[in-house]
């Protein structure tokens, strides 16, 4: 017979604060939150009947969670969390109809591509359970009969065969200077705030190509009471368009967006000129771009030299001087050469990385712009890459 006298609970300030935090968190399950409230009420001296009346539960439930908490009271929260103390106890239930070997075979099947089993699909689907996986399980005689829902229950804890995530395979021959280049770009972004205070602008430029220009064949129908807006299904193609976009690393604003049919040397030069024209008071511009050839074209190098008031012989494209090849142009536009005649450029271009890595760093720069007091992100980035 249960003891009519409830077990007294004593909570220290730290434990009480932890329980209150768990109770008030938005992500806490209602079941756990109710059990926490039972413990808090019990610590205030309420008996089982008072707790059951306050929360509309049975007296046995109030007694159960009071006693459960009392059982683990000597264990600190650092070793056994609140959710672990108030979790459901393991239940024996009905013995599983599947052996451990059968479960392993089912998991192995779900990890294989459907094509290997002769299914003409790229990945397993899950409209209502896993119908294809269930059929294949029975076809391979792993289990005589199994429903799609049962197959889903077996796999739901660890596997989601219907999901897919894109993956970028690293090139077989990694650039020997890759880490150095990433560190250089990180330093450019990291110093953007200080440069901005000295009237120097830091921007990142990239192209978005192959954007379909579509026009609806007929106008849509407007919204009306009881009806949603309807849009014409058929469309007229107008080819593809290319966008050249530049984002200010400090302010996050897009500068002088450009749309056109191509991304040629002349297109990029026109865009760079339009960007510089938006702020004639800037003493210097730093353009972070990928290593596309138009970012170090002959016309761009000549324009940079002209804007920087440099009266020097740039050489001849493909033959000599700064214009000889991409490497010589990059080295001089970055002031990497100690004997470079372009030591005080008004415009500097940083064509160091491939497109994927540059876009990753641009995303990171957006986080830094929101948290300018945490430059440690840059050191982490440089260390990882």
Legacy VTK file of the C-alpha trace (Angstrom):
# vtk DataFile Version 3.0
C-alpha trace
ASCII
DATASET POLYDATA
POINTS 385 float
0.000 0.000 0.000
1.454 3.394 -0.932
2.644 5.606 1.905
-0.032 8.346 2.431
2.632 10.838 3.417
4.268 12.411 0.332
8.041 12.486 0.074
9.395 15.935 0.898
11.352 17.567 -1.920
13.978 20.227 -1.328
15.376 22.139 -4.336
18.421 24.371 -4.209
18.419 27.650 -6.113
20.363 26.253 -9.081
18.060 23.245 -9.499
14.952 25.395 -9.182
16.255 27.838 -11.792
17.034 24.961 -14.168
13.533 23.513 -13.769
11.929 26.898 -14.371
14.041 27.401 -17.494
13.046 23.997 -18.883
9.402 24.724 -18.136
9.422 28.091 -19.936
11.373 27.029 -23.028
9.356 27.091 -26.235
10.928 23.860 -27.467
10.067 21.853 -24.318
7.499 19.125 -24.919
4.246 19.649 -23.019
4.588 16.254 -21.383
7.968 17.186 -19.905
6.774 20.685 -18.939
3.870 19.214 -16.959
6.193 16.865 -15.087
8.467 19.786 -14.233
5.483 21.718 -12.859
4.606 18.715 -10.685
8.110 18.770 -9.177
7.982 22.542 -8.584
4.593 22.262 -6.852
5.830 19.332 -4.765
8.840 21.386 -3.660
6.444 24.097 -2.448
4.908 21.616 0.002
1.813 20.655 -1.998
0.508 17.138 -1.401
-0.555 14.649 -4.068
-4.235 15.635 -3.999
-3.485 19.339 -4.377
-1.179 18.682 -7.323
-3.707 16.392 -9.017
-6.442 19.012 -8.668
-4.193 21.809 -9.941
-3.246 19.992 -13.162
-6.231 17.705 -13.680
-4.216 14.514 -13.292
-4.537 11.438 -11.130
-3.078 11.191 -7.649
-1.020 8.220 -8.782
0.651 10.336 -11.492
1.526 13.061 -8.987
2.987 10.443 -6.652
4.908 8.744 -9.485
6.893 11.813 -10.592
7.497 13.048 -7.050
9.004 9.694 -6.141
10.954 9.504 -9.400
12.604 12.884 -8.710
13.319 11.914 -5.113
15.031 8.720 -6.310
17.598 10.692 -8.357
17.913 13.663 -5.985
21.450 12.729 -4.921
22.739 12.751 -8.524
23.828 16.216 -9.758
22.164 17.720 -12.837
25.496 17.732 -14.658
25.418 13.918 -14.687
21.668 13.345 -15.141
19.648 16.087 -16.840
16.067 17.088 -16.108
14.750 15.430 -19.258
16.565 12.189 -18.408
15.157 12.144 -14.855
11.600 12.740 -16.031
11.659 10.489 -19.111
9.391 7.479 -19.447
10.865 4.321 -18.011
11.719 1.545 -20.487
8.835 -0.780 -21.171
9.110 -4.429 -22.044
6.195 -4.436 -24.479
5.563 -7.126 -27.044
8.667 -9.036 -28.127
9.936 -7.928 -31.522
8.972 -10.139 -34.436
12.246 -9.294 -36.202
15.642 -10.561 -35.209
18.678 -8.304 -34.980
20.014 -9.876 -38.194
16.819 -9.039 -40.078
16.885 -5.440 -38.856
20.507 -5.106 -39.990
19.581 -6.407 -43.445
16.696 -3.923 -43.698
18.981 -1.038 -42.729
21.590 -2.184 -45.254
18.918 -2.327 -47.954
17.785 1.225 -47.187
21.386 2.432 -47.478
21.744 1.008 -50.987
20.723 2.833 -54.148
17.338 1.631 -55.525
18.962 0.909 -58.898
20.976 -1.876 -57.277
17.732 -3.712 -56.529
16.338 -3.136 -60.015
14.014 -0.223 -59.161
13.782 2.518 -61.798
13.938 5.347 -59.266
16.853 7.456 -58.072
15.977 7.292 -54.365
13.486 5.653 -52.050
10.202 7.537 -51.607
7.990 7.882 -48.552
4.414 8.825 -49.510
2.860 6.572 -46.841
5.654 4.648 -45.223
8.309 3.081 -47.456
6.386 1.045 -50.067
9.356 0.302 -52.342
11.554 -0.736 -49.408
8.788 -2.940 -47.994
8.314 -4.648 -51.375
12.052 -5.228 -51.716
12.287 -6.626 -48.171
9.682 -9.246 -49.042
11.204 -9.838 -52.482
14.589 -10.648 -50.900
12.878 -12.910 -48.324
14.257 -10.907 -45.414
10.745 -10.914 -43.919
7.731 -12.818 -45.202
5.251 -9.957 -44.725
5.932 -6.349 -43.748
3.912 -3.183 -44.268
5.351 0.143 -45.513
4.540 1.705 -42.140
6.420 -1.017 -40.277
9.454 -0.498 -42.500
9.262 3.204 -41.743
9.146 2.596 -37.994
12.275 0.439 -38.200
14.238 3.115 -40.070
12.802 6.351 -38.667
15.302 6.698 -35.814
18.489 6.740 -37.865
17.680 6.773 -41.589
15.663 8.957 -43.945
16.173 7.347 -47.371
13.832 9.830 -49.086
16.019 12.836 -48.259
18.977 14.047 -50.295
21.563 16.768 -49.838
23.975 18.109 -52.433
27.658 17.376 -51.937
30.699 18.949 -53.564
33.577 16.552 -54.170
36.987 18.104 -53.606
39.213 18.219 -56.698
41.772 15.454 -57.032
44.585 17.992 -57.342
44.163 20.573 -54.593
45.675 24.009 -55.119
48.910 24.133 -53.129
48.216 27.754 -52.166
44.565 27.183 -51.285
44.963 27.873 -47.563
46.946 31.023 -48.261
44.290 32.295 -50.646
41.443 31.659 -48.221
43.340 33.420 -45.466
43.907 36.422 -47.763
40.191 36.695 -48.563
39.285 36.334 -44.882
41.659 39.173 -44.045
40.080 41.353 -46.733
36.634 40.795 -45.226
37.919 41.112 -41.673
39.485 44.501 -42.396
36.448 45.804 -44.287
35.082 47.781 -41.319
38.387 49.535 -40.686
38.776 50.318 -44.381
35.246 51.698 -44.514
36.196 54.222 -41.822
39.091 55.328 -44.050
36.775 55.854 -47.053
37.770 52.536 -48.648
35.016 50.257 -49.965
35.104 46.455 -49.905
32.683 44.667 -52.208
32.096 41.141 -53.490
31.032 40.564 -57.091
29.598 37.478 -58.732
27.537 36.513 -61.781
24.262 34.611 -61.995
23.996 33.105 -65.457
21.383 31.174 -67.435
18.339 32.806 -65.800
15.291 32.097 -67.946
13.393 35.202 -69.042
9.765 34.080 -69.126
6.608 35.994 -69.947
3.122 34.693 -69.173
1.155 34.078 -72.350
-2.021 35.609 -70.881
-2.599 37.895 -67.884
-3.581 36.267 -64.610
-6.909 36.586 -62.844
-6.974 38.801 -59.731
-7.960 37.683 -56.271
-11.679 37.704 -55.459
-13.839 36.756 -52.454
-13.602 32.992 -52.101
-10.981 32.707 -54.865
-7.220 32.974 -54.775
-5.178 34.756 -57.421
-4.695 32.629 -60.526
-1.624 32.737 -62.725
-1.463 31.671 -66.371
0.272 28.341 -66.798
1.620 28.801 -70.334
4.516 31.160 -70.942
6.655 32.630 -73.714
10.427 32.172 -73.644
12.679 35.175 -74.183
16.002 33.400 -73.914
18.215 33.633 -70.850
19.621 36.558 -68.928
22.759 37.098 -66.857
22.901 39.142 -63.670
26.100 40.722 -62.391
25.696 41.675 -58.743
27.985 43.424 -56.295
27.364 43.452 -52.547
28.965 45.830 -50.103
30.606 43.670 -47.431
30.077 46.283 -44.695
26.521 47.490 -45.355
25.209 44.377 -47.059
23.568 46.423 -49.817
23.606 45.438 -53.482
25.333 48.060 -55.640
24.564 48.801 -59.304
22.931 45.483 -60.276
23.227 44.715 -63.967
21.174 42.433 -66.204
21.951 41.510 -69.774
22.230 38.665 -72.275
25.883 37.848 -71.556
28.813 38.169 -69.147
31.637 39.177 -71.452
34.763 41.164 -70.711
32.938 44.357 -71.705
29.935 43.483 -69.487
32.058 43.041 -66.382
34.055 46.197 -67.070
30.853 48.200 -67.490
29.536 46.811 -64.218
32.759 47.621 -62.326
32.669 51.169 -63.691
29.043 51.546 -62.606
29.903 50.322 -59.101
32.775 52.793 -58.718
30.563 55.608 -59.998
28.151 55.115 -57.080
30.675 56.588 -54.630
33.108 59.070 -56.128
34.363 60.020 -52.654
35.857 56.556 -52.005
39.641 56.626 -51.917
40.014 52.964 -52.810
37.916 49.988 -53.878
38.534 46.320 -53.037
36.710 43.873 -55.334
36.523 40.238 -54.215
35.780 38.034 -57.224
36.288 34.433 -58.309
38.963 33.383 -60.774
36.887 33.758 -63.939
38.996 35.106 -66.815
36.859 38.236 -67.366
37.804 39.390 -63.856
41.380 39.933 -65.063
40.814 40.991 -68.647
43.037 43.329 -70.630
40.449 46.111 -70.680
39.944 45.811 -66.910
43.677 46.095 -66.176
43.974 49.134 -68.443
40.995 50.775 -66.758
42.473 50.120 -63.293
45.769 51.676 -64.338
43.973 54.679 -65.818
41.834 55.209 -62.708
44.968 55.067 -60.572
46.700 57.707 -62.752
49.528 55.347 -63.667
51.443 56.230 -66.820
53.315 53.001 -67.390
53.779 50.480 -70.161
51.425 47.580 -69.455
52.934 45.440 -72.164
51.102 43.415 -74.762
48.462 40.759 -74.171
49.918 37.286 -74.526
53.457 38.550 -75.012
55.034 40.716 -72.346
54.549 42.963 -69.368
51.660 42.972 -66.969
49.207 41.959 -69.702
51.208 38.854 -70.637
48.876 36.356 -68.926
46.401 35.853 -66.099
49.124 35.259 -63.507
50.963 38.509 -64.210
47.725 40.484 -64.148
46.629 38.904 -60.862
50.003 39.482 -59.225
50.057 43.165 -60.122
46.396 43.847 -59.378
46.973 42.385 -55.914
50.243 44.276 -55.321
51.890 40.906 -54.667
55.117 41.744 -56.489
57.534 43.915 -54.503
58.694 45.555 -57.738
55.136 46.007 -59.059
54.553 49.380 -60.743
50.944 49.242 -59.475
51.771 49.610 -55.792
49.154 52.288 -55.069
46.147 51.135 -57.038
42.862 52.913 -56.502
41.115 49.625 -57.328
42.253 46.169 -56.210
40.776 42.896 -57.480
41.089 39.644 -55.553
40.548 36.768 -58.064
41.826 34.023 -55.780
39.146 31.389 -55.249
36.718 29.286 -57.231
33.045 30.239 -57.328
31.793 27.729 -54.732
34.342 28.709 -52.084
33.823 32.415 -52.721
30.066 32.109 -52.257
30.638 30.226 -49.000
32.835 33.055 -47.739
30.259 35.618 -48.856
27.659 33.848 -46.741
30.043 33.899 -43.812
30.713 37.605 -44.350
27.002 38.240 -43.985
27.115 36.587 -40.561
30.128 38.696 -39.601
28.327 41.853 -40.720
25.542 40.973 -38.297
28.080 40.189 -35.557
30.999 42.585 -36.124
32.222 42.080 -32.565
33.069 38.428 -33.195
35.992 38.372 -35.644
36.993 34.950 -34.355
34.818 33.458 -37.108
37.453 34.534 -39.597
40.278 32.804 -37.775
38.154 29.646 -37.631
37.512 29.876 -41.363
41.182 30.350 -42.157
42.127 27.452 -39.906
39.632 25.067 -41.479
40.394 25.924 -45.060
LINES 1 386
385 0 1 2 3 4 5 6 7 8 9 10 11 12 13 14 15 16 17 18 19 20 21 22 23 24 25 26 27 28 29 30 31 32 33 34 35 36 37 38 39 40 41 42 43 44 45 46 47 48 49 50 51 52 53 54 55 56 57 58 59 60 61 62 63 64 65 66 67 68 69 70 71 72 73 74 75 76 77 78 79 80 81 82 83 84 85 86 87 88 89 90 91 92 93 94 95 96 97 98 99 100 101 102 103 104 105 106 107 108 109 110 111 112 113 114 115 116 117 118 119 120 121 122 123 124 125 126 127 128 129 130 131 132 133 134 135 136 137 138 139 140 141 142 143 144 145 146 147 148 149 150 151 152 153 154 155 156 157 158 159 160 161 162 163 164 165 166 167 168 169 170 171 172 173 174 175 176 177 178 179 180 181 182 183 184 185 186 187 188 189 190 191 192 193 194 195 196 197 198 199 200 201 202 203 204 205 206 207 208 209 210 211 212 213 214 215 216 217 218 219 220 221 222 223 224 225 226 227 228 229 230 231 232 233 234 235 236 237 238 239 240 241 242 243 244 245 246 247 248 249 250 251 252 253 254 255 256 257 258 259 260 261 262 263 264 265 266 267 268 269 270 271 272 273 274 275 276 277 278 279 280 281 282 283 284 285 286 287 288 289 290 291 292 293 294 295 296 297 298 299 300 301 302 303 304 305 306 307 308 309 310 311 312 313 314 315 316 317 318 319 320 321 322 323 324 325 326 327 328 329 330 331 332 333 334 335 336 337 338 339 340 341 342 343 344 345 346 347 348 349 350 351 352 353 354 355 356 357 358 359 360 361 362 363 364 365 366 367 368 369 370 371 372 373 374 375 376 377 378 379 380 381 382 383 384
